[in-house]
Amino acid sequence: MSDSGQGFSVVRRVIDLSEAVRVDPDVPRAGLAALLARHGERPADLAEGVFTETAAAELRAAARRMAAVLVETDEDRAAGALNDLFEQYGARPRLTRHDGHPWHLHVDRGQGAGWGEWFLASGALALSQLLTEHGRIVWGACAAAGCGRFFLGTGPGSARRYCSTTCATRARVAAHRQRKRAERETGR
């Protein structure tokens, strides 16, 4: 299980896995393996005999737990949730280099850590780094009605509320129409 590398984003992996489980709570093992492969995991680590159905279930549960952090909008509560993950799943950080990846941090409990523990420990570290670097939450769940898709918004400007310009525009148009309807109903 890798944690980092050139062009590799632990946070993007957290968001993509959590989103996959949000959309399909029973996403099959093969679907999770394909997603992990897109995020740099070695095919040998994702083979059926290694990344088992039990491991996939553990990873799905971990993604649901991480989703609770991704929907948090209060910085203090988000920090508390991340600290809880460190308390439960983290270990002393260690530098490692393996599988062709450059030096990077691991914060799980070593080779014996299961997929869920690895995902929660590395995800908590990545989200914590973003929170401290930006001084605010830069991830979230789309505020557009009926969406809820997870996103990462590390760009300049105010905090994002929507996963895309499409959802932002749809929400603005809906709010505008609702205001116009209310004005007509109240006779203003």
N, C-alpha and C positions, 0 to 999 in steps of 0.2 A: 504494500500500500504506500503510494508516494504522497508527499505533502506539498512539494513545491518544485519549481523548475523554471527555466526560461520560457516565457510566454504562457506560464501556467498560473491560473488564478484559483486559489482555494475558495475564495468567496463566490466566484462564478459557479464552482462545483456545488457549494452549499445551496445556492439559489436554484440551480438547475435540478438537483436531486430533490430538494424540498418541493419545488414546483411540480415535478413529475409525480410525486406522491400526493400532492394536493389535488391534482387533476384526476389521478387514478390511484386511490389508496391501496389497491392490490396490484400495482404495476408488477408484471412478472419478473422473475429473476433475470431472464434474458434481456429484458428492457433495461433493468438496472445495470447489468453488465455492459451493455452497449453504451449507456450514458457514462459509466465510469471509464470505459475505453476512450471515449471522446475527450475525457479529462486527464488522459495520460497514464491510466493504470495499465500494467502489463497484461497481455492476453493470458499468460500463464497463471497470473493471480486471479483471473476471472473465469477460468475453466470451471465446469460444473462440479468437479470433485473438490475444488478449492473454495470457490465462491458458491456455497451450497444454498439450498432453499432456506435453511435455518439462518445462514448469514444474510440472505436477502431480507428475511423477515426482521432481523435485528436492524438492518440498515433502514428499512421502511419505518420502523418505530423511531429510530434516531432522527430521520427526516421530519417526522411529525413533531418531535420534540423541538427540533431546530426551527420549524415553522412558527412555533409559539414565540420565539425570539424575533423572527423576521416580521411579525405583525405588530410588535411592540413599538409604540410611538413615543413613549416617555424614556428619556435617556437614563434616568436613575433606575427605572425598572428594568430596562435593557441591560444595564451594567450589572444589576443584581442577578438577572437570569444568566448572564455570561459567567459571573463569579460562581454561581451554583453549578454550572457545567464544569468549570475548572475544579471545583471542590470534589465533584463526584467522579470525573473522568480524567482529569489532568494529572500530569506527573512533572517532575523536574524537566525543564526543557533540555534537549540535547541536539547538537548539530550532527547531521548524518549526510552521507552521500552514497547513493545506491542506484542501481538500474539505469545508469547513464544520466541521472539528474545531478545538477550541481549541489553544493553544500546548501542545506536548508534545515529548518527547525522541525523537530518532532516533539509533541507534547503529550502523546498518549503513553500508555504503560509498556511500550515495547512490542516485540514480535508476538507476544501472547495476547495483545489487545484485539478484541473482535472488531468487526466492521463498524458496528454502531458506536463503540467507544472511540475508535479512530476518527470517525466522522464528526462526532460531537466535540472531541478535544481539539482537533485541527480547525474545525469550524468556529469554535469559541475563540481560539487564538486569532483567526483571520478577522472576525467581526470586531473583536476587541481592538485590534490594530487600527481598523477603520474608524472606530469610535474615538480613539485617542488622537489619531492623525487629523481628523476633520472636526473634532470637538462637537459632533452631533451625529445622530443616526442618519446614515446615507443609504439605507436599504429600507424596503417596506413592501406592503401589499397594496396593489392598485385600489384607489378610492372610488373608481368608477363603479356605478351600480352594475352588479352581475359579473364583474371581472374578478378582482382579488388576486390577480397574477403577481408573483413576487418580482421585484426589480432591484437594481443597484443603481444609485444616482450619485456618483462621486464627482460630477462636474461642478463648475462654479455656479454661483447663484443660490437662490433659496432652495430649501429642501423640496424634493419631488413628492408628488402625491399620486401620480399616475404612471403606469408602466410604459405608456407610449403617447405620442401626440394624438393618435386616433382616440384613445380613451379620454384624454384631457379635453379634446374638442367636443366629443360626445357629451361629456359631463357639463361643459360650459353651455352648449346648446340646450341641453335638458334644463339646466338652471334658468337660462334666459326664458325659455318657453313657460316654465313654471311661474316665474315672476310676472310675465305678461298675462297668464291665465288668472293669477291672483289679482292683478290690477283690474282686469275686466270684471271679475266677480265682486270686487269691493267698490267698483265704479270710480276709481281714481283716474 
